[in-house]
Amino acid sequence: MNKKRGIIKALAAAALAALTLAAPVAAGAQGRDEVRQALHAGDHAKAIALALEALRGDPENAEVRFLLARAYASAGRNGEAEAVLDRLLAEHPADADLIVLKGRLLCRRGDLDGAEKAFRRASEAEPRSADALAGLADVASWRGQLDASLVYARRALDLDADHAGALFRVGSVLLWQGDYGKARGYLARAAELEPMNADFRRALDRAVPLFVRKAEVRLSGRNEHWSDGRSDCGDLGLAVLFGLFDDRVRLVAKMGRSWRAGGRDDQLGLEAYPRLWKGAYGYFDLSLAPGAAFIPRSAVHAEVYQAFLTRCEASLGLRRIGSAAGDAAMAVASAAAYLGPWYPNVRLAWADAHAGTAFTWTAGVRRYFAGASYAWAAFGRGSRSPETGPAEEILAGPAWLFEAGFDVYAFRDVKLRGYASRREGIGGADSTAVSLTVGYRF
């Protein structure tokens, strides 16, 4: 009996010793998990505090030190991140994760050559490192080597289909190339995987042609010739485009002169394109021409565009004009999709009884190229859109419409925009309008 009692005491003592030894290990694992959770949540200050606390009990823990370096880097404290990382690399020179983080910090310093060497070293140390390939994709993109960037990023996705950084890089390159449909798909997935990443969310919000433009100045001219012998109509305009609030709002300040029936009118205007809630942006336009005899004395347009199903968008809006010839109000709606470089769209408008055209429909398609450049064509019945027709177009009778044009950047920053619009009146006169815009972006 005493012998059995002794065996039981020995086993209990061994179990107690094992629990005592395991407690710090469990605490260390819990500490690492808490640091990772804080990093994933984007709470970098908390991640740093938790990592420092964990290191007080285990100062040589390489995994926690690596997490601390990542937290410092995410918080923008690059010097402290490099200090921790360099000590780790001295101890573990062939660790691919450490080398990749070193490459990221070199990128921030603008040392793309050093970063590329680091990412290649990481790829040699760990041939299946998606992080190293994503780093090479980033470096190639920043150097303007877009085809190489896509190759590296897609190789990274072959290894890890849910690598958020590689998804983001593919989407960013496709966005620049004008492939808005595919770009939105990649960027939406990256933002879904890392919802706290502000860069990913911002890129997805900007994945529409409007928000890839820089500050720009434009001079435009338009002429319309009529079949019934009336004098040609002409418009000349100057516009300046710029962004506010980190480009959350794009503004267009404009002024112009219009010639009608031997007279002329002047007008001033302001357009705004704000990013609204998730997946939504607005188009607001105010034009004023006090005392105008021919063109509307006021024109107001408000429309909201909402993205859905990643590649699609729809809009609803209102437009109202006030002129010497009469006032008119119009409700508008549209639907479109980003299908790779193609952008098919349908637009509808209903005007009140004072307008000459009660109902308008148009169907068209755009074909995007690099940047925000595109060519387009459309046809429909009713009145022309504000893009090709004057504000008073709504007061005219209905017509069949055939239009085509282009909007491109030549020599990188020179804006060229033009269109031809044929209007065949139903029971009225026909007209042909041509327009050319020249501009420069900064």
N, C-alpha and C positions, 0 to 999 in steps of 0.2 A: 504493500500500500504506500509506504513511504517512498519507494522507488518510483511508483506511478506519479505520486505528488511532485516529486522532483522533476520528472520529465515534463509535466504540465507547466511548472514554473519556468522551465528553460524555454519551452515553446512560447509562452506568454512574453518572456523577456525578449526573445528574438523578434516576435511580432511587433512589440513596442519599438524596438530599435529600427525595424524596417519602416514603420510609420514615421518615426522621427526623421529618418534619412529621406523619405519620400516627400515629406512636407515641403521642404524648400524647392524640390523639383516641380511639385504641383503648383506651388506659388509662382515659380518662374514661368511655367507654361501659361498660367492664368494672366500673368503680367504681359507676356508677349501677345496673347490674344486680345487683351484690352488695348494695347498699343495699335495693333492691326485694325481693330474696330474703329478707333479714333481716326486713324489715317483714312480709312475707307469713307468715313462720315465727313471728311474734310475738316475735322477739328484738329488742326496741326499743333496748336498751343497745348491742347490736352494730351496729344500723342507725345510731345516732347516731355511734358511733366511726368507722364506715366513711365516713359523709358528711363528718365533720370532716376525716378524712384526705384524702378526694378534694378538698375545698375548699382544702387547703394548696397544691395544685398549680394549682388553677383557682378562685380565690376568688369570681369573678363568675358562676360557672356557675349559671344560674337554676334549672335542673331539679334539680340536686343540693341547692340551697338549699331548694327546695320539699319535696324528700324529707326533708331535715333537719327542717323545720317539722312535717311529718307524724309523724316519729319522736318529736320532742319531745311533740307532742300525744298520741300513743299511749301514751307513758310517763307522762302526767299532768303533764308540765312545761309547763303552759299559758303561763306568762309568757314563757319562752324561745321557745316556738312562736310566740306573737304578735309578739315582737320581730323574729324572722326574717321572718315573714309580712308584717308592716306595711312593711318595707323593700321586699319584693318587690312589694307592691301599689302602692307609690309609683312603681315603675318600670313596672308592667304593670297599670294600674287596671281594664282590661276583661277580664282573664283569668278565665274562669268557674271553673276549678279552684281558683284562689287565693281567690276570693270565697266559694266553698262551704266551704272550710276555715275561713275567717273566721267564717262563719255557725255552724259546728260549735263553734268556741271561744266564741262569744257564747252559744250554748245552754248550755254548761257554766257560764257565769257567771250563768245564769238570766235573761238578757236576751232573752226570746222575741220581743219586738217588733223589736229590732235584728237578731236572727237571721232573722226572716221577711223583713225588708228586704234582707238580704244574699242570701238564697236567690232572691228575686224579681229582684234585680240580676243574679245569675248566670244565671237563666233568660232574661232579656232579652239578655244578652251571648251566650248559647249556647242557643237555643230547644230544642235536642235534648239538653240536659244531663239525664240521668237522675239524676245526683247532686243537682242543684238541686231536682228534683221530690221526691226522697226526703227531702231536708231539709224541704221544706214539709209533707210527710206527717208527719214527726216532730213538727214544731211544732203542727200541727193536733191530733195525738193527745194531746200533753201539755196542750193546752187543753181537752180533752174533746170536740173536734169530730170524732167518729169517722167519720161519713160522708164529710166532707171529706178526712180522712186516707186513707181507702180510695181515694178518687178520685185523689188525687195519687200514691199508691203504685202504683196500677194503671197510671196514665199512665207512670210511670217504667219499669214492667215492659214496657209496650208498646215503649219505646225500647230497653230492655236486659232481656231475659227472665231473665238470670242476675245481676241486680243484688241482691247479698246483703242490703243495707240495706233495699231496698224489700220483698223477700220477708219479711224479719224483721218489718217494720212491719205488713204485711198479716196475717201470722200472729198478731202480738200483738193487733191489734184484733179479729180473729175469735175469739181465745181469750177476750177479755173479753166478747164477745157470746154466748159459749156454743157457738160452732160449732167444737167440738174436733176433728172429723174434718178439716175443711179447714185449720184452724190447724196441726195437726201436719204436714200435707203441706208447707205453706209454711216452717215453722220447720225441718223436717228438711232441706229443700233449702238454706236459708241456712247451716245448720251444715255441710252437705256442702261448700259452696263455700268457707267460711272455717272450717275445722276447729279453728283455734287461737283463735277468738273465744269467750271465756268467756261473754259475754252470750248469744250464740246457743245455745250448748250448755245453759246454765242454763234458758233459756226453753223449749227442747224438753223437758228433763227435767221441767219444771213444767207441761207441757201436759196435765195430768190435773186433774179438778175438785178433788181433795184439796189440791193445793198452791197454789191461788189464794186460800185462806182466810187471814184475819188472826187475831190473838188474839181469843178469843171466850168468853163465859160463857153457859151454857144451863141452863134449868130445864124438866124434862119430866115428864109424867104419863101413865099408861097404865091403862086399865080393860078387863077381859075378863069378859064375861057368858056363862054356860054354860046349855045347854038341859036339863040333868039336875037342876036345882034346887040345885046346890051354890052356896055364896056366891061373889060376884064376887071376882076376883083384881085386885089393884091394885099399881102401882109408881110411886114418886116418886123422881126423880133430879136431881142437880146435877152439872154437868160444866164444866170449864175447859179450853179448847183454847189451845195456844201452840206456838211453834216454837223450835228450838234449832239452833245451828251454821249460821247463815245460812239457816234454814228447811230444812236438809237433813233434819231429823227433825221431824215434827209429833207432839205429845203431847196426850193427853186424860186428865186426872186426874178421877176421878169417884167419887161416893159416892151411895148410894141406900138406900131402905127398901121392902120388899115385904110385902104382906099376902096371906096364903094361909090358908084354912080356919080363920078366926078368930084366927090368930096372925100374928106378924110377924118378919121377919129383916132385918138390916142388912148391907151389903156395901161394900167399897172396891175400886177398880179402877184400872188404868192401861192405856191404849192407846197404841201407838206406830206411826207411819207413816213409816219412813225411806226415803229414796231410796238405792238400792243401786248396782249397776253400771249400765251404759248401758241405758236403757230399762226399768229395773226398779225397783219399790218394794215395800215389805213392809207387812203388817198384822199386828201382834202385840197380843194382848189378854190381860190377866191380871186376874181378879176373885177376891176372897177374901171369904168370909163364915164365919169360924170359929164353930163351934157352931150353925150354922143348922139349923133343923128342917124347913124346907120347900123353900127354894131350894138350889142346889148350894153346897157349902162351898168349892169351888174350880172354876174354869173357865179353861182355857188354850187360846188359839187362835193359830196361826202360819200365815201364808199369804204367798206371794210372787207378785207380778204382773209379767209380762214382756210388753213391747210387741214387736210384730213386724209387718212389712209396713206400717210407719208408722201405720196406722189401727186395727190390731187389737191385742188383748191377751188373755192367758190366765193362769190362776193354778192353783196347787196348794197345798194346805194340810192341816193336821191340827187337830183340836179334841178336847179331853178334858175331861170334867167328873167331879167326885167329889161324891156327895151321900149323904144318909141313905137314900135310896131305891135307891141303886145307882150304880155307876160306868159310864161309857160313853166310847168313843172313836169318832171319825168322821174319815174322809178326805174332802176337798172338792176340787172342781175347777170352773173356770168358763172361759167364752170369751165375748168381746164385741168390738164394733167401734164406732169413732167415725165415724158416717156423717153428716157435717154436724152438725146439732143433735141427731140421733137416736143413741141408744146401745142397740141391741138386745143382749140378753145371755141366756145359758143357764148354769144352775148345777146341779151334780150333787153328791150326798153319799152315802157308804156308811158305815153304822154297824156296830159289832160286835154280837155276839149278845145282849149284855145290854141293848141299846136296844130301845125299843118299835117304832121305825121303822127298818127295815134300809136302805131305799133312798129317796132323795128327788131329785126333779127339779123345777126351776122354769124358766119362760121368761118374760122380761119385756122392757120397753122403757122408756127414759127419753127425755124431750124437754127439752133444755137451753135456757135463755133467757139473759139478760144475767148476767155474772159466773158464779157457781156455782149459780144457781137452776135448778130442774127440776121436772117432774111425772113420775110413773111409774105403771106398772100391771104386774101379774104374775099368773100362775096356775101351778099345779103340783100335785104329789101327794107326800105324805110329811110332813115336819115343817117348820115355818117357819124362816126364816133368823134369825140373831142380831139383825138389824135390826128385826124385827117380833115375834119370839117370845121368851119368856124362856129362860134357859139350860137349864131342865129340859124344854123342848119335845121334846128328842131322846128322852126316856124315855116319852113318850106314844105311843099307837098312831097309825098313819098316817091321813091325812085329805086330802081335796081342799082346795086353798087358792085363794082369790081375794083379791087385795090391790090397793090403789091409794092414792096419796098425793102429797104435794108437799113441796118443800124450797126455800124462797124467801127472798130478802132484800127487805124493804119499807122504804121511807124510807131507802134506801141501806145501813143497817147493822143493822136490826132483823131478827132471825132468826125465821122462822115455819116450823114443820115439823109435819106431821100425816099420819096414815094411818088407814085402816079395813081390817081384815083379817078375812075370813070363813073359818072352818075347819069343814068338814063331815066329821065323823068317819066312817071306814069301819068299821061295826060298833061305834061308840062315840058319845059325846056330841058335839054341835056347839057352837061358840062364836063370838062376835063380839068382836073387840078394836078399840078406838079409842085413839089417842094424839095428844097435842099437845105441842109443844116451843116455848118462847119464849126467845129469846136476844138478845145484842147483841155485835157485833164492834167491836174498837177499831182 
